[in-house]
C-alpha cells in the first residue's frame, strides 16, 4: 500500500466515526476543524511522558487533518499508556505516528511495541523504517473485545532504543 493510500484510509476511518467515538489529538490541543479532542492526560497511566509541538508543516499533509501531526506525546525512559472506560463490546483502535526527531532518522533508532489490553499487535514498530522521516503512519487494530469495560493502549519501550511516540488515537465501536 502506498503512503498516500494509508493516509486516505486513516481519514476514511476517522470520517466514519460518530459522536460516541473518541478522536484524540495525543500531545496536543482540541482540533475542532478535524473533530479531535485535546490530549486526554487524565487517562495517562504514567507521568513519565511529555507533549511536543512542532513547527507547522513538519509533516506536510495538505488537508484539515494535518494538525494531528503537529504535536505528539513521547515517553522519557518508559512507556506511553492510556486507559479508557468504554462500554462492553468490540472496538477498533487507530493510531497515528510520524517520526520527526532528527536523531531518530535512521532504521532501528526508535522501536516500540504497540500493546492493547495486554496483547502485542505490533512488535518493534519502527516508524522511520516504515514511512521515513516527517511522514504520517496510520495503523489500525480491529475487533478488540472489551469484557471488563476498560481499554488499555500502551506504546511499550524497547530497551536500547529511542522512546515511544504517538500523535493521535481514534477509538470506535466495531461495526457488526
N, C-alpha and C positions, 0 to 999 in steps of 0.2 A: 504494500500500500504506500503510495506516495505521501509525503508530508502534507501536501495540500488536502488530500483526501482525509487524512487523520484529523486535521483541523475542522474540516466540514462535518465529519462525523461527530466530533465533540460538540459543535454548535448545534447540530440537529438534535443531539441528545438533550442538550440544555434547553432548546426551544420547546421540546416536547413536555417539559415539566409543568406542573400546575402549582397552585398556591400551597399545597400541603408538603411540597418538596423543599429541601434545603439546598440553596445555592450560596456558597460561602467563598468570599474573597480572602483566602488564607494570607495573613500577614498584612492585610490592607483594610481600607475603609469601605463603607457602603458604596455600591456602584449602581445607582438607580437606572442608568441607561441600559444595563445588562441584567437587571434584577438580582444582582448578587448582594448579599448581606455582608457586613463587616466581619472580620476575623472573630470567630467565636471563642475568645480567650477563656471564658468561663467553662468551656468544655475541655480545655487542655488538661492533661494528666501530669504534666511536668512543667516546672517553671524554667527549665534549662533550655530555653529557645528564645529567639528574638525575631522581630519582623524587620525587613529591609525594604526600603523604597528605592526604585531605580530611576534613572533619567528616562524621560519619555522616549518611546520608540527603541528602547534597548532590545526588545523582542518585537521586531516590526511585524505587525499584523493589521492589515488595513480593514478593520471592522470595529463595531462597537464593543466587541469582546476583547480587544487588545489590552484594555486596562487591567484585566485579571493577571496579566503577566508583568505588570509594572511594580508589583510587590510580591514578596514571598516570605515564608517563615523558614528558618533553618534552626537546627539543633546545634548547641555547642556542647560537645562531649557526651552526647546521648541520643535520645530518640525524640521524634515529634509524635505525640499521641493525643488523640481526641476520643472522647466518649460521648455518645448521644443517646438520649432516651427516645425510643421510637416505638410505635405500635408493633405488636407481633405480626409477622408476615415475611415476605421475601422482598429484598431490596437490590437495587443496582447502585453501585458507587463509582463515580467517575472522578478522576484525579488529573490535574493539570500541573505540568512541570516545565521549567526552562533552565538550562544551565547558563548562568550569566556571570559567574565568578571566574575571572581571568586565570587564577592559579589552578583551576579545575578544568581548563580547556585541553585536556588530553584523556585518552581512553584509560579507564581504570582509576582516575583521580577520585571521583565521588561514586561510591556504590552503596546501596542500601536495600534492605528487604522491605517489601510492602506486605504488611500483615493485617488481615481483617478478621476480627473475632478469633484470634489465635491460629489462623490458617495463613501460611505464606503463599501469596498469589504471584508475586514477582520476586525472584531471588537475585540478589546482587544487581539490582536495576542501575544502569549507567546511562543517565540522560544524554550526556555528551556522545557516548558511543552510538546511541540510537538515532539522534537527530542533529548532533553538532552543537555549536555554541549559539546562544541567543535565538534559539528556535523552539517553538512550542511542542510539547509532547503530551498527548492525551492517552490515558489508559482507563479502561472500564472493566469492572467485575460485575457480572450479573448473577441473579438468583442466590443472594446471600440470605440464608434462612435465619430469622430472628425469633427465638422462642422465649427469651427472658426479658425482652423489651430494651436491650442495650446493644448498641453498635459501637465497636471499638476499632479505630483505624490507627495503625502505627506505621511510621516510616522508621525502620529499625536500623541503627548504625551498624556498619560492617567495620570491624576493628582494622585500624591502619589506613582508613580512607577518610576523605572529607565527610563532614556531617550531612545528614539528610536535609532535603529541602522540599517544599510543597507550595504551589501557587494558588490552587483552588480545589474545592471539593463540591461535588453535586451528589446528593443522596436522594433517591426517589424510590417509591414502591415499584416493584416489578409488575409489568403488565401481564396478566394471566390470560 
